[in-house]
Amino acid sequence: MDDINSKQAQAANLIRAFHRLKSEHHCLYDAIHQVEARAKSLNKMTQLTEYLGQLSELRTEALSLTRKLEHHAHWEDNELFPQLSVYFQLPDRPDVTTSLWMLEHEHELADLFFGYFLNEADACLTQQKRASCSSLTDQLLQACRLVKEHLQTEEETVLPLEAELLTRTDQGVALQ
């Protein structure tokens, strides 16, 4: 009986985790789209003061996005992925295990692009000058592309496990 209650609790926790994952991804996609829109409009600015104001706001939004991504990754690494590993016995499923490992480390590349943008934006704001070319926003847009691809791959890897969990629960398999 305790084993059945434990399995029910694990399944319930995972269902909540899947809902949280989808909710956070929705918020992250919204934040990414906002950053992308501002980045694309930045290069169209002709007045230096307008450009620097937009750059400052873009820098703030990009920094906020990186913090949200860090918080999300921390939750995944410390809560979601361990729960998935235990419940679905992922060591026995190398395709999923490999995908999750790659996802955990994939964001490092996006972090490099965000870092480049933030460093260059700081230099422009400190020196009160325009970036010499569009590479400033190109780096930020590349970071956004990488994060969107990361989120999509994560959904393609993790969300089928939700369907499997729901099927198991409907069939009573999760309770055995």
HELIX and SHEET records of a PDB file:
HELIX    1   1 ASP A    2  LEU A   42  1                                  41    
HELIX    2   2 LEU A   48  TRP A   75  1                                  28    
HELIX    3   3 GLU A   76  LEU A   80  3                                   5    
HELIX    4   4 PHE A   81  TYR A   87  1                                   7    
HELIX    5   5 LEU A   90  ASP A   92  5                                   3    
HELIX    6   6 PRO A   94  GLN A  127  1                                  34    
HELIX    7   7 SER A  135  GLN A  171  1                                  37    
HELIX    8   8 VAL A  173  LEU A  175  5                                   3    
END                                                                             
